[in-house]
Amino acid sequence: MDARKTVFTKEIITADEMGVVCDRITRVAAMAVFRNPFAGMHQDDLSPLFDVGAQLGQSLTEELVNMLERPPVCYGKAALVGSAGTMEHGAAVLHPALGKPVRATVGGGKSLMPSNHKVGALAGSIDLPLGHKDEAWSFDHIDTMTLCVPDAPRADEVVLCIGLSDGTRAHPRVGKGPSPS
């Protein structure tokens, strides 16, 4: 599977939204744009998209880890499907096989990877949720990156997004939260 293009973004956060200086946080994301083989059709067997998720999960995460200043502590994933596809096409890329290579590359991953998928228009944005890779109940690590590729997704494309962070939100004040009952 060849991506039409891959876009990387890197945010270095040194202050919160009010301008109060914080510890340096680096958030990175990769957005791979590829042709959706099931655009415009109903197909029960979506396993070729599982393979795309696994393949891109490994290669993109390796590059993202290298873009961070410290080891990753947060991860997340998202898929923006072009208008000739369905949400299920995004789910097929994200869920069955993408997580394992990401976890192997980031060195952990006890927590489920937060995810989001939707059908969207050309130049649409998607919110990629982030959460702690090993502590699902660490509310201070719950964050979001809003991502967009200006010329994607075309109707017959999918934009697969993977994000990592080496820290919490700026000045988190929510805490670990309660243990599940």
C-alpha positions in Angstrom: 0.0 0.0 0.0 1.4 3.3 -1.1 0.2 6.5 0.5 -0.4 9.4 -1.9 1.2 11.6 0.7 2.2 11.7 4.3 2.1 14.9 6.4 3.8 15.3 9.7 3.1 18.0 12.3 5.0 18.8 15.5 3.8 21.1 18.2 6.1 22.4 20.9 4.0 23.8 23.7 5.7 26.2 26.2 2.7 28.0 27.6 -1.0 27.4 28.2 -3.9 29.1 26.4 -3.6 32.0 28.9 0.1 32.5 28.2 1.3 31.0 31.5 4.6 29.3 30.9 4.6 25.5 31.4 7.0 22.6 31.2 7.9 22.0 27.5 5.5 19.5 25.9 5.9 18.0 22.4 3.0 16.6 20.4 3.5 15.0 17.0 1.1 13.6 14.5 1.4 11.7 11.1 -1.4 11.9 8.5 -1.1 9.3 5.7 -3.4 9.8 2.7 -4.2 6.6 0.8 -6.8 5.3 -1.7 -9.8 3.6 -0.2 -10.2 0.3 -2.1 -13.9 0.1 -0.9 -15.0 3.7 -1.8 -18.4 3.6 -3.4 -19.2 0.0 -2.6 -20.5 -2.2 0.2 -18.0 -4.9 1.1 -18.3 -7.3 4.1 -14.6 -8.3 4.1 -12.6 -5.2 5.1 -9.5 -7.1 6.0 -7.3 -5.4 3.4 -7.8 -2.2 5.5 -6.6 -4.1 8.6 -3.3 -4.7 6.8 -3.0 -1.0 5.9 -3.5 -0.1 9.5 -0.7 -2.5 10.7 1.7 -1.4 8.0 1.3 2.3 8.5 1.1 1.9 12.3 4.6 0.6 12.4 6.3 2.9 9.9 4.6 6.1 11.0 5.0 5.5 14.7 8.8 4.9 14.2 9.1 8.3 12.6 6.9 10.0 15.3 9.0 8.6 18.2 12.0 10.1 16.6 10.3 13.5 16.4 9.7 13.6 20.1 12.1 15.2 22.5 11.4 12.6 25.3 9.9 9.1 25.3 6.2 9.0 24.4 3.7 8.8 27.2 0.5 9.5 25.2 -0.9 8.1 22.0 -4.1 8.2 19.9 -5.4 7.5 16.4 -8.0 8.8 14.0 -9.3 8.3 10.5 -11.0 10.8 8.2 -12.8 8.9 5.4 -13.7 10.6 2.1 -17.3 11.0 1.1 -17.5 7.8 -1.1 -16.5 5.7 1.9 -18.1 4.8 5.2 -17.2 5.2 8.9 -16.7 1.4 9.0 -13.8 1.9 6.5 -12.1 4.2 9.1 -12.8 1.7 11.9 -11.2 -1.1 9.8 -8.0 0.8 9.4 -7.9 1.8 13.1 -9.0 -1.1 15.2 -8.1 -4.6 14.4 -4.3 -4.3 13.7 -3.0 -0.8 14.1 -2.5 -0.9 17.9 -0.1 -3.7 18.2 2.8 -2.2 16.1 2.2 1.2 17.7 2.4 -0.3 21.2 5.6 -2.2 20.3 7.2 1.0 18.9 6.3 3.2 21.9 7.4 0.7 24.5 4.2 -0.1 26.3 0.5 0.5 25.8 -1.5 -1.1 28.6 -4.4 1.4 27.8 -6.6 1.3 24.8 -5.6 3.8 22.2 -8.2 6.6 22.1 -9.7 6.9 18.7 -12.0 8.8 16.4 -13.2 8.2 12.9 -15.7 10.0 10.6 -16.6 10.6 7.0 -15.6 14.1 6.0 -15.2 16.5 3.1 -12.0 17.6 1.3 -9.9 19.7 3.7 -12.0 18.5 6.6 -10.5 18.4 10.1 -10.6 15.6 12.6 -9.9 15.6 16.3 -7.3 13.0 17.3 -7.7 12.1 21.0 -4.7 11.4 23.1 -4.5 9.5 26.3 -1.8 8.0 28.5 -0.4 4.8 27.0 -0.3 2.9 30.2 -2.6 4.7 32.7 -6.1 4.9 31.2 -7.4 6.8 34.3 -4.8 9.6 34.1 -7.1 12.5 33.3 -4.2 15.0 33.0 -3.0 13.1 29.9 -6.3 13.3 28.0 -5.8 15.8 25.2 -6.7 16.4 21.6 -4.9 17.4 18.4 -7.1 18.9 15.6 -5.6 17.8 12.3 -6.2 18.6 8.6 -4.7 17.9 5.2 -5.8 20.7 2.9 -6.1 18.5 -0.2 -7.5 15.4 1.5 -9.5 13.3 1.8 -10.7 13.1 -1.8 -14.0 11.1 -2.1 -12.1 7.9 -2.6 -9.4 8.4 0.1 -8.8 7.8 3.8 -6.5 10.0 6.0 -5.0 7.8 8.7 -3.8 9.8 11.7 -1.5 8.7 14.5 -0.5 11.0 17.4 2.0 10.9 20.2 2.9 13.2 23.1 5.7 13.3 25.6 3.7 15.0 28.3 0.4 16.1 29.8 -1.7 19.1 28.9 -0.2 22.4 29.9 -0.9 23.0 33.6 -3.2 20.0 34.2 -5.3 20.2 37.3 -7.7 17.3 37.0 -5.6 14.4 38.4 -5.6 10.7 38.1 -9.3 10.2 38.7 -11.1 7.4 40.4 -10.4 3.8 39.8 -13.1 2.0 37.9 -15.6 0.2 40.1 
